[in-house]
Amino acid sequence: MRLGIAAFYFCQGLCFASWASRIPDIKTKLQLSEGELGSILLALPLGQLIMMPISGRLVTKYGSRSILSIAILFYAFELTNIGWASQPWQLALALFIFGVLGNMCNIAVNTQGVLAENIYGRPIMASFHGAWSIAGFTGALIGLLMMNFKIAPRLHFFIVISVVAIIVLIVRKYLITGIPEATEKKKFFSKPEKALVQLGIISFCCMAAEGTMFDWSGVYFKEVVKAPESLVIVGYASFMIMMATGRFTSDRIIERIGRRKMLQLSGLLILTGLLTAVLFPYLITATIGFLIVGFGVSSVVPSVYSTAARATKLSPGMAIAAVSSISFLGFLLGPPLIGYIAQLANLRYSFAVVSLLGLFITIMVSKLKVMD
């Protein structure tokens, strides 16, 4: 059961990484400028954001197993529309649908993760997210291989679709039935519970820091650390490696010290890691700082999802959707915020500001009443 659910996390991560790895080729094919590409890329998170409240209700009504089994296949097949896009508007539309389906997968697969954790009776959520991280590495490596062999994105995506379809057909039977208990009916846009808002803010801070590392770590190493061209990727790679490592080890740490202390520690690690890179912007010290940040962010979102599912009378799907609606804004707003602050001051100031989000996580967790 656990491996089966992890396989669905892997499939979702593989699909996303496959698309991300071919962005340069698609940009060239459609002859897009940086500004045009940036605008088109907003279609994906827009689809995710719009779908969030709907996904929670679908998972609650039909069960996470049914929604996930269908959504993951459509999510993979949507890659074909991305690969076949010959006009900018076609790519934007394909990415919007990709975002919609991706959000359905996200809510359903995390609901499966929560249900599995309840059955096991111990923390295992972070390891599921670790499977997603491993898929990110795998998808990036496959994409690099495809580009080196001059294989077009559409053929590359067909190979990924085939792999995902085979995995889904094999492991679907291991998913948890996941029919939720009856929950209190609420208006479609009802005010979320206080505990879910607090958890959403904690996740917001983490995802803002995570988005900053995804989008700006390479730029930081190039412009601030002044790393050689061949070593610019070291910052991003060190962050990703430690984040994946943390997701496979943090469950055991949570089991020993508890979720509250783990989240408090995570916030302090985000603060410490970013400040290390800001105060000592040299290759070795900045790399160490990014490693610390990677471990710091690794367990926050999985822990928040697990706590959210237990902190409310809502079904797990609705609770996760409510928290995601808040936290996802961090992923959207974090990277642009870095750019604006860097424009006014410099990139080191930007990273210093984001480091304070780690401290805020620790403070917020200390005040939470729903944490074990």
TORFI-241863 format. One record per residue (C-alpha): residue number from 1; x, y negated, z negated. Coordinates in nm, 2 decimals. Layout:
<nodes>
 num     xx     yy     zz
 NUM      X      Y      Z
...
</nodes>
This chain:
<nodes>
 num     xx     yy     zz
   1   0.00   0.00   0.00
   2   0.27  -0.25  -0.10
   3   0.48  -0.18   0.21
   4   0.17  -0.20   0.42
   5   0.08  -0.55   0.30
   6   0.45  -0.66   0.33
   7   0.44  -0.54   0.69
   8   0.16  -0.80   0.76
   9   0.36  -1.07   0.60
  10   0.65  -0.96   0.83
  11   0.43  -0.97   1.14
  12   0.30  -1.32   1.06
  13   0.66  -1.45   1.00
  14   0.78  -1.28   1.32
  15   0.52  -1.45   1.53
  16   0.59  -1.79   1.39
  17   0.97  -1.75   1.42
  18   0.94  -1.62   1.78
  19   0.76  -1.94   1.88
  20   1.00  -2.17   1.68
  21   1.30  -2.00   1.84
  22   1.19  -2.09   2.19
  23   1.09  -2.45   2.13
  24   1.40  -2.58   2.31
  25   1.32  -2.37   2.62
  26   0.96  -2.48   2.63
  27   1.06  -2.84   2.58
  28   1.29  -2.81   2.89
  29   1.03  -2.63   3.09
  30   0.77  -2.90   3.03
  31   1.02  -3.18   3.06
  32   0.92  -3.33   2.73
  33   1.09  -3.61   2.55
  34   1.17  -3.59   2.18
  35   0.87  -3.82   2.11
  36   0.63  -3.63   2.32
  37   0.74  -3.30   2.17
  38   0.70  -3.44   1.82
  39   0.35  -3.55   1.90
  40   0.25  -3.21   2.05
  41   0.40  -3.02   1.75
  42   0.15  -3.20   1.52
  43  -0.13  -2.99   1.69
  44  -0.01  -2.68   1.50
  45  -0.04  -2.82   1.14
  46  -0.36  -3.00   1.24
  47  -0.52  -2.67   1.33
  48  -0.40  -2.52   1.00
  49  -0.53  -2.81   0.80
  50  -0.87  -2.81   0.96
  51  -0.91  -2.44   0.91
  52  -0.82  -2.42   0.54
  53  -1.17  -2.45   0.38
  54  -1.32  -2.23   0.65
  55  -1.06  -1.95   0.61
  56  -1.13  -1.93   0.24
  57  -1.50  -1.88   0.30
  58  -1.45  -1.63   0.58
  59  -1.22  -1.42   0.36
  60  -1.47  -1.44   0.07
  61  -1.76  -1.34   0.29
  62  -1.60  -1.06   0.50
  63  -1.31  -0.95   0.29
  64  -0.94  -1.02   0.34
  65  -0.88  -0.68   0.50
  66  -1.12  -0.73   0.79
  67  -1.02  -1.09   0.85
  68  -0.64  -1.01   0.84
  69  -0.67  -0.71   1.07
  70  -0.84  -0.92   1.34
  71  -0.67  -1.26   1.29
  72  -0.31  -1.12   1.30
  73  -0.37  -0.96   1.64
  74  -0.53  -1.28   1.78
  75  -0.24  -1.48   1.62
  76   0.01  -1.26   1.81
  77  -0.18  -1.28   2.14
  78  -0.20  -1.66   2.11
  79   0.18  -1.66   2.19
  80   0.09  -1.58   2.55
  81  -0.10  -1.91   2.58
  82   0.20  -2.09   2.44
  83   0.44  -1.91   2.68
  84   0.21  -1.98   2.98
  85   0.15  -2.35   2.91
  86   0.25  -2.55   3.22
  87   0.11  -2.89   3.10
  88   0.17  -3.08   2.77
  89  -0.20  -3.07   2.69
  90  -0.21  -2.69   2.74
  91   0.08  -2.65   2.49
  92  -0.10  -2.88   2.24
  93  -0.42  -2.68   2.27
  94  -0.24  -2.35   2.24
  95  -0.05  -2.47   1.93
  96  -0.38  -2.60   1.77
  97  -0.54  -2.25   1.81
  98  -0.21  -2.10   1.69
  99  -0.24  -2.31   1.37
 100  -0.61  -2.21   1.32
 101  -0.53  -1.84   1.35
 102  -0.22  -1.88   1.14
 103  -0.41  -2.03   0.86
 104  -0.67  -1.74   0.87
 105  -0.38  -1.50   0.85
 106  -0.22  -1.70   0.57
 107  -0.52  -1.71   0.34
 108  -0.61  -1.34   0.41
 109  -0.26  -1.20   0.36
 110  -0.20  -1.39   0.04
 111  -0.54  -1.27  -0.09
 112  -0.41  -0.92  -0.02
 113  -0.10  -1.00  -0.21
 114  -0.30  -1.12  -0.51
 115  -0.51  -0.81  -0.51
 116  -0.20  -0.59  -0.49
 117  -0.04  -0.77  -0.78
 118  -0.36  -0.71  -0.98
 119  -0.34  -0.34  -0.91
 120   0.03  -0.32  -0.99
 121  -0.02  -0.52  -1.31
 122   0.32  -0.70  -1.27
 123   0.46  -0.98  -1.05
 124   0.52  -0.87  -0.69
 125   0.40  -1.17  -0.49
 126   0.74  -1.33  -0.43
 127   0.86  -1.01  -0.26
 128   0.58  -1.03  -0.01
 129   0.69  -1.38   0.08
 130   1.04  -1.24   0.10
 131   0.92  -1.02   0.38
 132   0.80  -1.33   0.56
 133   1.15  -1.48   0.52
 134   1.32  -1.17   0.65
 135   1.09  -1.19   0.96
 136   1.20  -1.55   1.00
 137   1.56  -1.43   1.03
 138   1.47  -1.15   1.26
 139   1.26  -1.37   1.49
 140   1.54  -1.62   1.51
 141   1.79  -1.36   1.60
 142   1.56  -1.20   1.86
 143   1.50  -1.54   2.01
 144   1.87  -1.61   2.03
 145   1.92  -1.28   2.20
 146   1.65  -1.35   2.45
 147   1.79  -1.69   2.53
 148   2.14  -1.54   2.58
 149   1.99  -1.29   2.83
 150   1.79  -1.57   3.00
 151   1.46  -1.39   2.93
 152   1.16  -1.62   2.97
 153   0.95  -1.71   2.66
 154   0.64  -1.53   2.81
 155   0.82  -1.19   2.84
 156   0.98  -1.25   2.50
 157   0.64  -1.31   2.35
 158   0.49  -1.00   2.51
 159   0.76  -0.79   2.34
 160   0.67  -0.95   2.01
 161   0.30  -0.89   2.06
 162   0.36  -0.52   2.14
 163   0.57  -0.48   1.82
 164   0.31  -0.65   1.61
 165   0.02  -0.45   1.76
 166   0.20  -0.12   1.69
 167   0.28  -0.22   1.33
 168  -0.08  -0.33   1.27
 169  -0.23  -0.01   1.41
 170   0.00   0.19   1.19
 171  -0.03   0.01   0.86
 172  -0.38  -0.13   0.87
 173  -0.51   0.17   0.67
 174  -0.29   0.07   0.38
 175  -0.46  -0.27   0.33
 176  -0.68  -0.31   0.02
 177  -1.05  -0.32   0.10
 178  -1.07  -0.65  -0.09
 179  -1.44  -0.71  -0.11
 180  -1.46  -1.01  -0.35
 181  -1.68  -1.03  -0.65
 182  -1.98  -1.26  -0.64
 183  -1.88  -1.62  -0.70
 184  -2.06  -1.93  -0.79
 185  -2.20  -2.11  -0.48
 186  -2.05  -2.45  -0.42
 187  -2.10  -2.73  -0.17
 188  -1.87  -2.71   0.13
 189  -1.68  -3.02   0.02
 190  -1.72  -2.99  -0.35
 191  -1.47  -3.13  -0.60
 192  -1.20  -2.87  -0.67
 193  -1.13  -2.76  -1.03
 194  -0.87  -2.94  -1.23
 195  -0.65  -2.64  -1.27
 196  -0.64  -2.58  -0.89
 197  -0.56  -2.95  -0.83
 198  -0.27  -2.93  -1.07
 199  -0.14  -2.61  -0.91
 200  -0.18  -2.77  -0.57
 201   0.03  -3.07  -0.67
 202   0.30  -2.84  -0.80
 203   0.30  -2.65  -0.47
 204   0.29  -2.99  -0.28
 205   0.61  -3.10  -0.45
 206   0.78  -2.77  -0.37
 207   0.67  -2.76   0.00
 208   0.78  -3.12   0.04
 209   1.13  -3.02  -0.07
 210   1.11  -2.70   0.14
 211   1.00  -2.90   0.45
 212   1.28  -3.14   0.39
 213   1.53  -2.86   0.39
 214   1.39  -2.71   0.71
 215   1.39  -3.03   0.91
 216   1.68  -3.24   0.76
 217   1.94  -3.00   0.63
 218   2.13  -2.99   0.96
 219   2.11  -3.37   1.00
 220   2.24  -3.41   0.64
 221   2.54  -3.18   0.70
 222   2.62  -3.36   1.03
 223   2.57  -3.73   0.92
 224   2.64  -3.73   0.55
 225   2.86  -3.42   0.48
 226   3.04  -3.48   0.81
 227   3.07  -3.11   0.86
 228   3.25  -2.99   1.18
 229   3.00  -2.91   1.47
 230   3.04  -2.54   1.42
 231   2.95  -2.57   1.05
 232   2.65  -2.80   1.07
 233   2.42  -2.49   1.04
 234   2.58  -2.38   0.71
 235   2.35  -2.60   0.50
 236   2.03  -2.46   0.66
 237   2.16  -2.10   0.66
 238   2.27  -2.12   0.29
 239   1.93  -2.25   0.19
 240   1.74  -1.98   0.39
 241   1.96  -1.69   0.27
 242   1.92  -1.79  -0.10
 243   1.54  -1.85  -0.06
 244   1.50  -1.50   0.08
 245   1.72  -1.35  -0.19
 246   1.53  -1.54  -0.46
 247   1.20  -1.40  -0.33
 248   1.32  -1.04  -0.37
 249   1.46  -1.10  -0.72
 250   1.24  -1.36  -0.89
 251   0.96  -1.11  -0.95
 252   1.18  -0.93  -1.20
 253   1.29  -1.25  -1.36
 254   0.92  -1.36  -1.40
 255   0.85  -1.02  -1.56
 256   1.11  -1.09  -1.82
 257   1.07  -1.46  -1.90
 258   0.72  -1.53  -1.78
 259   0.58  -1.74  -1.49
 260   0.58  -2.07  -1.68
 261   0.95  -2.06  -1.76
 262   1.03  -1.94  -1.41
 263   0.85  -2.24  -1.26
 264   1.01  -2.48  -1.50
 265   1.35  -2.34  -1.41
 266   1.26  -2.36  -1.04
 267   1.19  -2.73  -1.07
 268   1.52  -2.79  -1.25
 269   1.71  -2.60  -0.98
 270   1.55  -2.80  -0.70
 271   1.65  -3.12  -0.89
 272   2.01  -2.99  -0.97
 273   2.07  -2.86  -0.62
 274   1.96  -3.17  -0.43
 275   2.15  -3.40  -0.67
 276   2.46  -3.19  -0.63
 277   2.45  -3.24  -0.25
 278   2.37  -3.62  -0.30
 279   2.64  -3.69  -0.56
 280   2.91  -3.47  -0.40
 281   2.85  -3.48  -0.03
 282   3.13  -3.25   0.07
 283   3.11  -2.92   0.26
 284   3.16  -2.68  -0.04
 285   2.96  -2.87  -0.30
 286   2.67  -2.95  -0.06
 287   2.65  -2.59   0.04
 288   2.64  -2.49  -0.33
 289   2.37  -2.74  -0.38
 290   2.16  -2.61  -0.09
 291   2.20  -2.26  -0.23
 292   2.06  -2.37  -0.56
 293   1.77  -2.54  -0.39
 294   1.70  -2.23  -0.19
 295   1.66  -2.02  -0.51
 296   1.46  -2.30  -0.67
 297   1.19  -2.31  -0.41
 298   1.18  -1.93  -0.35
 299   0.92  -1.84  -0.62
 300   0.71  -2.16  -0.66
 301   0.45  -2.10  -0.39
 302   0.40  -1.73  -0.46
 303   0.37  -1.80  -0.83
 304   0.12  -2.08  -0.77
 305  -0.10  -1.85  -0.55
 306  -0.10  -1.58  -0.81
 307  -0.19  -1.82  -1.09
 308  -0.46  -1.99  -0.88
 309  -0.64  -1.66  -0.82
 310  -0.66  -1.60  -1.19
 311  -0.73  -1.96  -1.30
 312  -1.08  -2.00  -1.15
 313  -1.42  -1.82  -1.11
 314  -1.37  -1.87  -0.73
 315  -1.27  -1.57  -0.52
 316  -0.90  -1.53  -0.46
 317  -0.94  -1.65  -0.09
 318  -1.12  -1.97  -0.19
 319  -0.88  -2.04  -0.47
 320  -0.57  -2.00  -0.24
 321  -0.74  -2.21   0.03
 322  -0.81  -2.49  -0.23
 323  -0.45  -2.49  -0.35
 324  -0.31  -2.46   0.01
 325  -0.52  -2.76   0.12
 326  -0.33  -2.98  -0.13
 327   0.01  -2.82  -0.11
 328   0.03  -2.81   0.27
 329   0.02  -3.19   0.28
 330   0.36  -3.17   0.12
 331   0.50  -2.98   0.41
 332   0.35  -3.24   0.64
 333   0.45  -3.56   0.45
 334   0.79  -3.45   0.31
 335   1.00  -3.47   0.63
 336   0.85  -3.80   0.76
 337   0.91  -3.95   0.41
 338   1.28  -3.86   0.44
 339   1.30  -4.04   0.77
 340   1.13  -4.36   0.64
 341   1.35  -4.38   0.33
 342   1.66  -4.31   0.54
 343   1.56  -4.59   0.77
 344   1.53  -4.83   0.48
 345   1.84  -4.71   0.29
 346   2.02  -4.39   0.39
 347   1.98  -4.01   0.40
 348   2.14  -3.97   0.05
 349   1.88  -4.19  -0.10
 350   1.61  -3.98   0.07
 351   1.74  -3.66  -0.07
 352   1.77  -3.82  -0.42
 353   1.40  -3.91  -0.40
 354   1.30  -3.56  -0.30
 355   1.51  -3.42  -0.59
 356   1.28  -3.60  -0.83
 357   0.99  -3.37  -0.71
 358   1.18  -3.09  -0.88
 359   1.17  -3.27  -1.21
 360   0.80  -3.34  -1.15
 361   0.73  -2.97  -1.10
 362   0.89  -2.89  -1.44
 363   0.69  -3.16  -1.61
 364   0.36  -3.05  -1.45
 365   0.41  -2.69  -1.53
 366   0.48  -2.78  -1.90
 367   0.13  -2.93  -1.92
 368  -0.06  -2.65  -1.74
 369  -0.30  -2.46  -1.96
 370  -0.36  -2.18  -1.71
 371   0.00  -2.05  -1.69
 372   0.10  -1.74  -1.89
</nodes>
